[in-house]
Amino acid sequence: MTAADLTRRLLDVIEHDILPLTEMGVAAGNKVFGAAILRKSDLSLVLAETNNELENPSGTAKSTRWLHELGERPAAKDLIFLSTHEPCTMCMSAITWAG
């Protein structure tokens, strides 16, 4: 896979998987932060999430939490973490602890 192919796929995930969730979240009063986790092998989506301040102030931390709640979760080394914004310190800690 070329760098251009990877870039197209990541932008596709942002546009079609993260942004629709974010639009609904913003309409409900939340912020615009979101994240997705993809498999490195084929860039398939494992999960996408956005900010929901009523449950958790961080979409990125929520994504890592949901990853750990999956029954058969892939190894962290086999995944790509995609964030729509630079993660804050709290989110970076969650990402780091998640592997």
N, C-alpha and C positions, 0 to 999 in steps of 0.2 A: 504494500500500500504506500502510495506517495504522500508527501506532506500535504499536497493539495487535496487529496482524497480524505485524509484525516480532518483537515480544516473544514471541508464541506460537511462531513458527517457531524462534527461537533456543532457547527452552526445550525444544522438541521435539527439536532436534539434541542438546542436552545429555542429555536423557533417553534417547533411542533410539540415538544414535550414539556419544556419548562415554562415558556411564556404563556400558554393557555391557563396553566395553573396560577401563574403570577397575576394575570389579568383578573381572575376571579378573586384572588387574595387582596389585591389592591382595591377592588370594588368594595370589599368588606372592611377596608381600613388598615390593611397590613402594608408592609414595605415591599420593595421590589426584588429582594434577594432570593435566589433559587440555586438549585444544584441538581446534578444527575450523576449516576454511577453507571459505567458501561463496562462490558467485558473487553479486554484487550484483544482477544483472539479474533473477534468478528465485529466489534463495536456495537453489539446489540445492547439495548437498554436493559439494565437491571432494575433501576427505579429512578424516578424524578420527583422532586419536591420543591416547594416554595415556602417562603416565610409565612408563619401563622403565629402571630404574637399571643393569641389566646391560649395556644398549647405550648409554644416554645418560641423564644425570640429569634431563633435561627433556623433558616431553611437548610443550611449546610449541616448543622449539627443534627437536625431531624433526619436528614438523609443518611447520615452515618448510623444513627440509632435504628432506623428501619432496616438498614442492611444487616445489622446484628440480630434483628428479629426474624429474618428469613429462615425458614427451616433448613434448606440446603444452601448455605451461602458460599459463594466462591471465595477462594483465598484472596486476600487484599493485593498480593503481588500480581494477580491476574486481572486487576481492575484499573479503570481510569476514573478519577474524580474530576468532574467538570463543574465549575462554579461560575455564575454570571457576574460576580464581583469578587474583588480580593477579599478573602475571608478575614473576619475580625480575629482578635486574639482568642476569644472563646471558641470560635468555630475551628480555628487552626489547631487548637488543642484537641478538640473532638476528632478531627481528621487524623491527627498524629496518633492518638490513642487507638483509633480504628484500624490503623495500619496503612 
